[in-house]
């Protein structure tokens, strides 16, 4: 694989990039995290670290990944803010990358939750550590993350791996976030007004959203051969074309024979919202997050999957206010929603 072009890093990336010496030793992590700013409002209190907000358990594992995760040049990393379509992206890329291994009639995605076929960098499997991710998976690995670009483990952005970033209209992200939070914890009953106020301040899990998106967006402009920036709405509008686009970006473009036999259409069908939500594995059971510490119902990863559903949950005035905030925060970047 070709090496990354030697260009200047974006200001947002270089300004907050974490180096190994910034992260305290493993035995000191709990004390380090407990001393960081804490704020309540969502289902669980969040901790602020390097301008972003995290569940404290998740932050601990992000910092552990900083120390233990070793990227490979042929890794495929799927990145997104939570509630931006990560499950869909996992299914699409897994199906594209493994299309020669599995038939569409007997595919792993028909019996395994899309969240489970692609592991997270910062979320170890039940009872395992981060080092198990790198040692147990053969190359090329497909891995996912919600970590902001500036906080990714060292060398992830310079080793030559490919990063696929997915963003979504912030208004729909907020609505999905609110529903997830209220279903995640039974005692949680966050109102739209409160969620809206916090989100507009940039206070939300892995937020501010605009900083998260901007870091990956600006990096994709500098290194387009290694970072591709997609929008959820783009996939909804033409999933077949996005399948082709992703296959080309990943260095495994569809062959003429595959085009003739409708492989792109089959991938899009297999990974469609309708197909994935109809599967039994998406309706029952739980998915382990952060080892044995967090459990999420499998069905919680799917809601409506619609573009513009925000209009059913917030006023037009609220939508316009959030649009104005996002536009101002992204001013000068060229990124628009």
N, C-alpha and C positions, 0 to 999 in steps of 0.2 A: 504494500500500500504506500502511496506517495506520502512524503512528509508534509506537515502543515507549512503553509507559506509563512515566511518570517515578516510579519507585519506587527505594528504596534497594537497592543491590547486596548480594548475599549476602556474609556475612563471608568465606567461603572464596575468593570471587572477588576482592574488593577487597584482601584481605590479600596476595595474591601476583601481582596483575595486572602484567604486564610493560608498561612504557612504552617508546617508541622510544629514549629516552636510555639505557635499561638495556643495549641491544644495541650491542656495539662495531662499529666500521666493518668492512666486508667484509675488508679487507686484514689486519685484526687478529684475525679469528675463530679461526684455527688456534691462535694463541698463547693466546687467551682460553680456548678449550676444553681445551687441554692442561694448563691450570692448575687445572681443576676436579677434584673428587674422582672417583677411578676405582676400580672394583671388578670383579673377575673372578668367574666362576661360571657364567654362561650361555655360549652358543656364542661370543659375542664380549664383550669387556669393555664395561661400561656406564659412562657419565659422569653424575654427579648435577648437575642444574641446577634451581633453584627447587623443591626437594623431590622432583622426578621423576627417573627414570633413563632414559637414552637411549643408543642406539648413537651413538658420536661422529660418524659420517658423517651420521646422521639429524639429530642436534642441530644440526650446521652448517647443514643445509638448513632446519630450523625457524627458526633465527635469520636466515637469508637471507630467508625468507618474511615474517618480522617487518618487514623493511625494504622489501620489494618488492611484497607482495601488497596489492591495493586491493579491498576488498569492495564489492559492489553491493547495493542495496536489494532487488533481486529474485533474489539468489543463493539456491540451495538447498544447504545444507551438511550432509553426512552425517557424523556423528561417532561414534566408538566406540573403546573400548580394543581393541588388537589381539586377534584370536582370539575376538571376541564376535559374529561374524556379519556383518562388513562386506561381504563379497562378496554375500551374500544381500540385504542392504539396498540395495546399489548396483543390483542387478538389479530389485528391486521398484520403487524410486523412478524409475529410468530408464524402466521399462515404463509406470508410471502417468503420468509427465509427458509421455511421447511416444506415448501410446496413439492419438492422432488422426493421427499421422504414419505409423505402421507397422502392417501387418496381422500377426496372430499367426502366420500360416503362412510369412511371409517377414520375420522380425524380426531386427534386428542381433544380438540375444542368442543367436540360433541359430548364428551364425558368428563372433562376437567374444566373448572372455572378459569376464565381468562386471566384472572388475577393470580392464579397458581402456576400457570405455565411459564411466567416470566417473573423471577424474583426481584426484590428491591435491593439496591445497594445498602441502604440504611436500615432495612428491616430483616434481621436474621430469621431463619426458620425456627420452628419450635424446638427449643433446647440446643440450638447450634449457635456458633459464633460467626462473625463476619468472615473469618479466614476460610470457612467452609465453602462460601460462595465461590471464591476464586480457585479453590483446590478441587472442587467436585465437578464443576461444569467444564465440558470440553470447549475448545474454541471452534468457531466464533461464538461467544456468549451473547445472549440478549438479556439485558438488565434494565430495570426501571428505577426511577428516582423522582422524588419531589424536591430534592435539594436545590437551592438557588445555585446558579453557575459559580458565583464567587465563593461558595462554601463547599464545592465538590472536592473530593479527596485529591491530594497533590498529583499532578501530571495527567489528570483525566482529560483536560482540554488540550494537552500538548503531545500526547502519546500517539496520536494518529487515529484514534477510534472515531466512529461516526455517532453523532448525537442527533436524535429526532426530537424536536420540541413541539409540543401541542399547546395552543392557547385557545381561549374561548371568550365570548362576549362576557365581560365582567358581571353584567346584570344577571345572566343565566348562571354564572359561577356562584354568585351570592345566594340565589334561590336554592340551588342544589346543595350548597354548603349548609344553609339553614335547615333544610329537611334532613340532611345527614346527621347534623349535630343533635337534632331533636329525636332522631330514631336511635342514635348511638347510645345515649344515656337516658334511661326511662324517666329519671327525675328532671331532665332538661325540658324547659318550655320557653325557649327564647322567642321573643316576638320579632316580627319583621322590622318594626321600628328600631328596636335595639340592635338587631343584626345589621341593619342598614347603616346606622350611625357608626358602629364599630368598623365596619368594612370601609366606609368612606374615610375613616381616619388611618386606614392601612393596618388596622388591628384585626387580624384573622389568622388562622393557622397557615404557616408558610408565607404570610403576607408581610409587606404590602404586595398586592398582586401586580401592580404596575412595575415595581422594581424587579420582581421575579421575571416578568415577561421581557422587560427592556434589556436585562443582562443577556439573555439568550438571543434576543433579536439582534442586538448590536454585534454579538459574536458571530452570528450567522452571516452578517454582511461582510465581515472580515474573512471568515473561513467557510464560504458556501459549499465547498466540497466535503466538509467534515461536520457541519451543523446545518440542518434543514429546519426551517420554521414553518409549521403548519397551523391552520386555524380549523377548529371544530366545524365551523360553518362551511368551510371548503370541502371537507369530507362529506358532510351531509348533502351538499349540492351535487357532487359528482364523485362518489366513492370509487368507481371503476378507474377514473383518471388518476385519482390519488394512489391507487394500488400500483399503477404503472410508474407514477412519479417516485414512489417510495422504492420500488424494485430497482429503478435506475440509480437512485441515490445510494442504495446499499451495495451497488456494484454487481447486482444480479438481475439485469433487465430481462423482461419477458422476451422470449425468442419468438420468431415468426410462427413457429409451430404452436407455441402456447397462445399466441394471439388468435390464431385460427381456431383453436379448440376452446376458446372462451375462458381461459384460466383467470384473467382479471375479473371477469364477471362472477366466476365461481368463488373467488376469494371474497369479493364484496358481499355475495349472498351469505356465505358461511359466517362472516363477521358482522352481518347486519344486526341492528338493535332488535329487530323482530325475531331473528333466529336465536341470538344469544339469550334473550329473555324468555324464550319458549322452552329452553332446556331445563330439565329437572335439576341439574347441578347448580343452576342460577337461582333456583327457587327455595332450596332447602339447605340446611347445614350452616356452618360458620367458616370463616376464613381467619386463620391466626395472623395477627399482626404484632410485631415486636415480641417474638418468642411466644411465651405463654401469658404475656401481660395484658394483651388486648385481644378481644374477640369481636368480629364484625359479622353480622348475618350476611350470607352470600347475596341475598336479595337486595341488600342495602347499596350495592354498587350500581344498581340500575334503578332509574326512576322513570322519566318520560323520554329522555333523549331528544327532546324537541328544541328547535331554535326559536327564540323569542318567547318562551314560556314565562319569562319574567313578568310580562304584561298581565298575567293572571294573578300575580302575587304582590305587586307593588304599583303605586300610582305612576302616571305619566310624568308627574313633576319629580318624583324620586328618580325615575329612569334618566331624566334629563340632567338632574343634578349629578348623578354618578358619572354619566357620560362626560360632563364638563370637567369633573375632577380628573378622570382618566386622561382626557385630552390634554389637560394642563400638565399632568405628571409625565406624559410621554412627549411633550412638546420638543421638537427638534430632532426626534429619533427617526421619524419617518414611519413609525408604527401607528396604525389607526385601527379602530374597531368599528 
